[in-house]
């Protein structure tokens, strides 16, 4: 799963499990922000909605586990 870690100086730092790489901001869809899960489609990183929902679900479960 690709996650946009941060955007700075015209580049997005994208992490893929244990690796990080940079992509030019011009390679991101306009609505992509830091923390978004993305996929590469036709040379452009777009939001990966299904991965984002999975991440949200995992985070909510972790939060709920803290309160139990």
C-alpha positions in Angstrom: 0.0 0.0 0.0 1.4 3.4 -1.0 0.9 6.3 1.5 1.8 9.9 1.0 4.0 10.6 4.0 4.6 14.3 3.3 4.7 16.9 0.6 7.5 19.5 0.5 9.6 21.4 -1.9 7.7 20.3 -4.9 7.9 16.6 -4.1 5.8 14.0 -2.3 7.5 11.4 -0.2 5.6 8.2 -0.6 6.1 5.1 1.5 5.6 1.6 0.4 5.9 -0.8 3.4 9.6 -0.3 4.4 10.8 1.9 1.5 10.3 5.6 0.7 10.6 7.3 -2.6 9.9 10.7 -4.0 7.4 11.7 -6.8 7.0 15.2 -8.2 3.9 17.0 -7.0 2.9 17.2 -10.7 2.5 13.4 -10.6 -0.2 13.7 -7.9 -3.9 14.1 -8.6 -5.1 17.5 -7.4 -7.1 16.1 -4.4 -4.2 14.0 -3.0 -3.0 15.2 0.4 -0.5 14.0 3.1 -1.7 10.8 4.7 -3.7 9.6 1.7 -3.4 6.1 0.3 -2.6 6.3 -3.4 -2.2 4.1 -6.5 -0.4 4.9 -9.7 -2.7 5.0 -12.6 -1.7 6.3 -16.1 1.4 8.0 -14.6 -0.6 9.9 -11.9 -0.9 9.0 -8.2 -4.6 9.0 -7.4 -6.4 8.4 -4.1 -7.0 4.7 -3.4 -10.4 4.8 -1.8 -10.6 1.1 -0.8 -7.2 1.2 0.9 -8.2 4.5 2.7 -11.3 2.8 4.0 -9.3 -0.2 5.2 -6.8 2.1 7.0 -9.6 4.0 8.7 -11.2 0.8 9.8 -7.8 -0.4 11.3 -7.3 2.9 13.1 -10.8 2.9 14.6 -10.2 -0.7 15.8 -6.9 0.3 17.4 -8.6 3.3 19.1 -11.5 1.2 20.4 -9.0 -1.4 21.7 -7.4 1.3 23.8 -10.6 2.0 25.6 -11.5 -1.6 26.3 
